[in-house]
């Protein structure tokens, strides 16, 4: 089963998401269509404004529509999988935004479509499985207890991290960024440098136990169980 992955975000999603999916959903072959990194220098025949990193929400919608048209011209997929940070937005409205956009693209009518969310962002999965991520990582194992204590004081809910923060309507994102708080916590205690989304998130994501995250993160559980069911199917001939 082939799955085209259209993910929002930047370096962490580019480096980590496909290896994570491939590790835990062996019945599917995942092909990343976004995030897309622009390569230096113009290329003849290539659009000069092809979208790149850092897309989410409506911005990601436009990127998906652009890249999906290109993908359909030269390939085939059993599943269109969209992954994005929820950023404290309403799940049903955000899901509808993506699905409605995909339906406007000719050739997608009979394709299976799934939308999954990291809520509020992908670092919530690391928080949920702290013992296998921060507590086990070479850069944080000596100070993870202090970091956890400080994050708890900042009201990071370790038993249900997806509920962290709330929407700031004027910015259409969370009032506080979970990843930024983790970064601040890492700077408060001596150790091997500060937390980096581009370096540490991909590395720690490969150590995450999905069963543990499912028990603490309902959005993750919905996405995970749906994809498990899909990847166990036999492809239609």
C-alpha positions as CSV (number, residue, x, y, z in Angstrom):
1,X,0.0,0.0,0.0
2,X,1.5,3.3,-1.1
3,X,0.7,6.4,1.0
4,X,1.6,10.0,-0.1
5,X,2.4,12.1,2.9
6,X,1.6,15.8,2.9
7,X,2.9,17.2,6.2
8,X,3.1,20.7,7.5
9,X,6.0,22.1,9.5
10,X,9.7,22.2,8.9
11,X,12.9,20.4,9.7
12,X,11.5,18.0,12.3
13,X,8.7,16.8,10.0
14,X,11.1,16.6,7.0
15,X,13.6,14.4,8.9
16,X,11.4,12.4,11.3
17,X,8.0,11.8,10.0
18,X,8.6,9.2,7.2
19,X,11.1,7.1,9.3
20,X,8.6,7.1,12.2
21,X,5.7,6.1,9.9
22,X,7.8,3.4,8.2
23,X,8.9,2.0,11.5
24,X,5.4,1.6,12.9
25,X,3.2,0.9,9.8
26,X,5.1,-1.8,7.9
27,X,2.2,-2.6,5.6
28,X,2.5,0.8,3.9
29,X,5.2,2.5,1.8
30,X,5.3,6.2,2.6
31,X,6.4,8.9,0.1
32,X,6.8,12.4,1.4
33,X,5.4,15.0,-0.9
34,X,5.7,17.9,1.6
35,X,7.5,19.5,3.4
36,X,9.4,20.3,0.3
37,X,12.9,21.8,0.5
38,X,13.8,24.2,-2.3
39,X,17.1,23.3,-4.0
40,X,19.5,26.1,-4.8
41,X,19.5,27.6,-8.2
42,X,16.7,27.8,-10.9
43,X,15.9,24.8,-13.0
44,X,14.5,25.0,-16.6
45,X,10.8,24.1,-16.7
46,X,10.4,24.1,-13.0
47,X,8.0,26.6,-11.3
48,X,10.1,29.4,-9.7
49,X,7.7,29.7,-6.7
50,X,7.4,26.0,-5.8
51,X,6.3,25.9,-2.1
52,X,8.9,24.9,0.6
53,X,9.1,24.5,4.4
54,X,7.1,26.0,7.1
55,X,3.6,25.6,5.8
56,X,0.5,24.9,8.1
57,X,-3.2,25.3,7.9
58,X,-4.4,27.4,4.9
59,X,-0.8,27.8,3.7
60,X,-0.4,24.0,3.7
61,X,-3.7,23.6,1.8
62,X,-2.3,25.6,-1.1
63,X,0.9,23.6,-1.0
64,X,-1.0,20.3,-1.1
65,X,-3.1,21.4,-4.1
66,X,0.1,22.4,-5.9
67,X,2.1,19.2,-5.1
68,X,-0.8,16.8,-5.5
69,X,-1.4,17.9,-9.1
70,X,2.3,17.2,-9.8
71,X,2.2,13.8,-8.1
72,X,-0.9,12.6,-9.9
73,X,0.7,13.2,-13.3
74,X,3.5,10.6,-12.7
75,X,2.5,8.3,-9.9
76,X,-0.2,6.3,-8.0
77,X,-1.1,6.2,-4.3
78,X,-3.6,4.1,-2.3
79,X,-3.8,6.9,0.4
80,X,-3.5,10.6,0.7
81,X,-2.3,11.2,4.2
82,X,-2.2,14.8,5.6
83,X,-0.4,15.5,8.8
84,X,-0.3,18.9,10.5
85,X,0.1,20.6,13.9
86,X,-3.3,21.5,15.2
87,X,-2.0,24.6,17.0
88,X,-5.0,24.8,19.3
89,X,-7.5,25.0,16.3
90,X,-10.7,23.1,16.1
91,X,-10.0,19.5,14.8
92,X,-13.2,19.1,12.7
93,X,-12.9,22.5,11.0
94,X,-9.2,21.9,10.2
95,X,-9.9,18.4,8.9
96,X,-12.7,19.7,6.7
97,X,-10.3,22.4,5.3
98,X,-7.9,19.8,4.1
99,X,-10.4,17.3,2.7
100,X,-12.4,19.9,0.9
101,X,-9.2,21.1,-0.8
102,X,-8.2,17.6,-1.9
103,X,-11.6,17.0,-3.4
104,X,-11.2,19.9,-5.8
105,X,-8.3,18.1,-7.5
106,X,-9.3,15.9,-10.4
107,X,-8.3,12.3,-10.0
108,X,-8.7,12.1,-6.2
109,X,-12.4,11.1,-5.9
110,X,-11.8,7.4,-5.4
111,X,-8.6,7.8,-3.4
112,X,-8.6,7.1,0.4
113,X,-7.9,10.2,2.4
114,X,-6.9,10.6,6.0
115,X,-6.0,13.7,8.1
116,X,-4.0,13.3,11.3
117,X,-3.0,16.0,13.8
118,X,-0.2,16.5,16.2
119,X,-1.8,18.5,19.0
120,X,-0.8,21.2,19.7
121,X,2.5,20.2,17.9
122,X,4.6,17.1,17.5
123,X,6.5,17.6,20.7
124,X,3.4,16.5,22.6
125,X,4.3,13.0,21.6
126,X,7.7,13.3,23.1
127,X,6.2,14.8,26.3
128,X,3.7,11.9,26.5
129,X,6.5,9.3,26.4
130,X,9.1,11.2,28.5
131,X,10.9,8.1,29.8
132,X,11.8,7.0,26.3
133,X,12.6,10.4,24.9
134,X,14.0,13.2,27.1
135,X,14.9,10.9,30.0
136,X,16.7,8.5,27.6
137,X,18.4,11.1,25.3
138,X,22.1,11.6,25.7
139,X,21.7,15.4,25.7
140,X,19.0,15.5,28.4
141,X,19.3,12.5,30.6
142,X,21.4,14.3,33.2
143,X,18.9,17.2,33.6
144,X,15.5,15.8,32.4
145,X,14.1,15.7,36.0
146,X,14.8,19.4,36.4
147,X,13.3,20.1,33.0
148,X,10.2,18.1,33.8
149,X,9.8,19.9,37.1
150,X,10.1,23.3,35.4
151,X,7.7,22.4,32.6
152,X,5.2,21.2,35.2
153,X,5.4,24.5,36.9
154,X,4.5,26.1,33.5
155,X,1.4,23.9,33.5
156,X,2.5,21.4,30.8
157,X,0.1,18.4,31.4
158,X,2.3,15.3,31.1
159,X,-0.7,12.9,31.3
160,X,-2.6,14.7,28.5
161,X,-0.1,17.0,26.7
162,X,-2.5,17.6,23.8
163,X,-4.5,19.9,26.0
164,X,-1.6,22.3,26.5
165,X,-2.4,26.0,25.8
166,X,-5.4,27.5,24.1
167,X,-6.1,29.4,20.8
168,X,-5.0,33.0,20.4
169,X,-7.7,34.0,17.8
170,X,-5.8,37.1,16.6
171,X,-2.8,34.9,15.6
172,X,-4.8,31.7,14.8
173,X,-2.3,29.6,16.8
174,X,-1.7,28.6,20.5
175,X,-1.0,31.3,23.1
176,X,2.1,29.4,24.0
177,X,4.3,27.1,22.0
178,X,5.1,23.8,23.6
179,X,8.4,23.5,21.7
180,X,9.5,26.9,22.8
181,X,8.8,26.1,26.5
182,X,10.9,22.9,26.1
183,X,13.7,25.0,24.6
184,X,13.6,27.4,27.5
185,X,13.6,24.5,30.0
186,X,16.7,23.1,28.3
187,X,18.5,26.4,28.7
188,X,17.8,26.7,32.4
189,X,19.9,23.7,33.4
190,X,23.5,22.9,32.6
191,X,23.9,20.2,29.9
192,X,24.7,19.6,26.2
193,X,23.1,22.7,24.8
194,X,19.5,23.7,24.2
195,X,16.6,21.7,22.7
196,X,16.3,21.9,18.9
197,X,13.3,20.9,16.9
198,X,15.5,20.1,13.9
199,X,17.9,17.9,15.8
200,X,16.3,16.4,18.9
201,X,12.7,16.0,17.8
202,X,13.6,13.6,14.9
203,X,16.0,11.7,17.0
204,X,13.7,11.2,20.0
205,X,10.6,10.5,17.8
206,X,12.2,7.2,16.7
207,X,12.3,6.1,20.4
208,X,8.6,6.9,21.0
209,X,6.3,4.0,22.0
210,X,3.0,4.6,20.2
211,X,1.1,2.5,22.8
212,X,2.1,5.0,25.5
213,X,1.3,8.0,23.4
214,X,-2.1,6.5,22.5
215,X,-2.9,6.3,26.2
216,X,-2.3,10.1,26.7
217,X,-3.1,11.7,23.4
218,X,-6.5,11.2,21.9
219,X,-5.7,13.0,18.6
220,X,-2.7,10.7,18.1
221,X,-4.7,7.6,19.0
222,X,-7.4,8.4,16.4
223,X,-4.7,8.9,13.7
224,X,-2.7,5.9,14.7
225,X,-5.5,3.4,14.9
226,X,-7.0,4.5,11.6
227,X,-3.7,4.2,9.9
228,X,-3.0,0.8,11.5
229,X,-6.3,-0.4,10.0
230,X,-5.5,0.9,6.6
231,X,-2.0,-0.5,6.4
232,X,-3.2,-4.0,7.3
233,X,-5.5,-4.1,4.2
234,X,-4.4,-5.8,1.1
235,X,-4.0,-3.5,-1.9
236,X,-6.7,-3.7,-4.5
237,X,-5.6,-5.3,-7.8
